Amino acid sequence: MYVSVYSNIFTAPKAIAFPLEATLIIRNTDPANSLTVTLADFYDTEGKLLKKYLEKEVVLKPLETTHIFIPRSKAEGGVGSNFIVRWNSAKEINAPIVECLMIGTISGQGISFISSGKVIQESAK
């Protein structure tokens, strides 16, 4: 699954960078079965791998949620950064919801929004 992450956005006529914190959220939507998150890799605007966030697989019980937080101080990916998230399950289950929540505040001005994950094909068949 591909999820857009906006580490910063540009504001004002001079395109001033507005840094954002980001939280990748992975929700198991199945009420009866677990799923296993096998990969959560973070890429920058140029497609360069910045960090592999999972050292080991994460099992999500039915309806459980996990998250990965990227603080504003570590927001190095740029406006075109993204996560690739992989998961699997022993049974056919409801697809998880994978989103990224971005939030930022500067001098009393705040912004927040969510980007939803999209299923992608990572390699040609």
N, C-alpha and C positions, 0 to 999 in steps of 0.2 A: 504494500500500500504506500502511496506517495502522499506526503502531507507538506504543504507549503508552510514555511516559517519566515516571518518578517522580523529579523533582528533589529532593523530600524526602518523607518519610513522617512520620506522627505516632506517638509512643510514649508509654507511661506513662499513668496516669489523667488527667494534666493536658494531654494532647495536645501534648507538647513536640516541636518540629520536629527531625527527624533528617536533616541534609543528605546528599545522595548525589551521587557522580560518575556520569556516564552515558556509555556508549559505544554508539553506533549501529553495528551490524555488518551489512554487506551481502556475501553470499557468492554467487558465480556457481557454481551446482551442475552446470552442463553441462560434461561432459568434452571436448567437441569444438568448442564455439562460444562466441564472446564475447557480452557484453551491454553496453549503454550505460546508465549511471545518468544521468538527465536532470534530476532534481530531488531535493533533500533539504531540506525546509523545516521549521523548528521553530516550534511554536505553544504558547502558554501555556494555562492552565486555562480562560480565558475565550474561547479560540479566536483570539486576536490573534497575528498573525505576528510572531515575535521575531527570527528570522534566517533568511536563505537561505544555506545552507552550501555550495552549489556555485556557484563563479564560472564554471565551464565544465563540460561533460559529462565523465564519467569512464568510460573503457572498461575493463571487467574481462575479462581473458583467461579461457579455460577454467579453471575451478576456482580462480580468483583471488578474493581477499577485500579489501575496503577498510573503513575505519572512520572515524567522526567522534567525537571525544572532547569531552565537556562537563565541565570541571572543577567541583568542588563550589563554588568561588568564583563561577562563572558560572551556577549552577543556579537560574535565575530563573523557570522555567516553572511550578513548583508541582506539586502531586500529580496534576493532570489534564493535564499537558503531553503533547505528542505530536509525532511526525514524520510528514510525508507524503513518501513516496518514490515516484518514478516511474522506470521503466526501459523499454527497448525492445531489440529485436534484429532483425537482418535476416532471420533464420530462426526457425522454431518451435524453442524450446529448453526445457529444464527451467526451471521457475520458480526464481528466486533465493530464498535464505533470508534474511530480514531480521529482525533481533532487536535488542533494546536490553538491555545488561548494566548493571545499577545496583549500585554498591558504596559502602559507607561505614563508617568506624570512628570511634568516640568513646570515649575513656577505656578502651581495651581491649575494648570491645564492637564487634562487626562484623556487618554484614549484607550479603548479596549475593543477587541474583535476576535472572532474565531475563524479558522480555516478548517474545512473538512477534508478528511483523507479521501483519496481516489484510488480505486483498484487499477493497477497498471500491469503490463506484461514487461518483465525485466529483460527478456532475451527473445530473439526470434526462434521460432520452432522449425 
